[in-house]
Amino acid sequence: MDINRLPKTELHLHLDSSLSYEAVKKLDPSISRQDFLDTFVAPPKCNDLNDYLKRVEKQVDLLQTLHSLKLAAEGLLEMLEEDNVIYAEIRFAPLLHIRNGLKPHDIVETVLDTFKNAETDIEINLILCNLRYFSEKQSLQTATLVKDFSDRSVVGLDLAGDEKGFPLDNHIAAYRFADKHDLHKTAHAGEACGPESVRETLEKLHPTRIGHGVRSYEDPNLLELLKEKRIHLEVCPTSNIQTNVYDTYADHTIDKLFSEGLSLSVNTDGRTTSNVSLTQEYKKLHETFGWGEEQFLQCNLNAIDAAFITGEKKTDMIQKIQHGYMGHG
Ligand SMILES: [Zn+2]
């Protein structure tokens, strides 16, 4: 099995945690690869999610011009090509890039245009994120951006950031707004906090997908609820080991969640912060849990089923995936 060649989908991928060395070198030609690794890659074991998020900050610091955002998008596209990704939903928080006066609309437009103008067969859509600490007004502003660009490949709203430190309160209005305008919704939960956080997120924000959600495994009733409501989990194993949700890769619940029949996909979260590609993530699953084509195919079909695209596009993607897995066994 040539894991690299298998067609892949990625639903949970942050632009601001996936800055390539080549992109940074264009911004600062003096930076060595070692400097890059020291500055932007988080250690394999951070204290917790907040410790990890501090490393992301250094990438956000660089992404305060339209030029740097364009380079980041181009660099990420190259990484997706190397992994043989055929469909990706890339997320970022426009309001994190306005420190030097950029306008949120221009930020979204630049990232969109970079992907649209690229010579690639990869289908890419964008998800816009709120951070937990955002005010209700900021949160609504992001939801409004999703609506404004909903006819141009911005396909959904997300909530990311410090799950432990900030409640959902400021974000309920934005998710209601999304409901009202038929916008797709996902939200990070069940990463730094346990199953109660996943439940609360489902009850208050009504997303169809949960970013991570891996600690749902601690509550069998919640697993039943996730199956009943067909909630998809965007699982990012390496990132969870790094943020200390689990001690080692072998301790991760992904294999158990998969065996339980949950709809889940495999994702990198932040390719640079976690120093991982999607191919490497698949290889780890193969080595640790013995996953092969059967599991990878299922995860990719799950991802397409849960993707924020039309039924017609889904059919198209499913064909591409099935074709890619035939004859590789
Ligand atoms: Zn994430």
Boltz pocket constraint, residues with backbone or C-beta under 6 A from the ligand:
constraints:
  - pocket:
      binder: B
      contacts: [[A, 12], [A, 14], [A, 160], [A, 188], [A, 211], [A, 269]]
      max_distance: 6.0
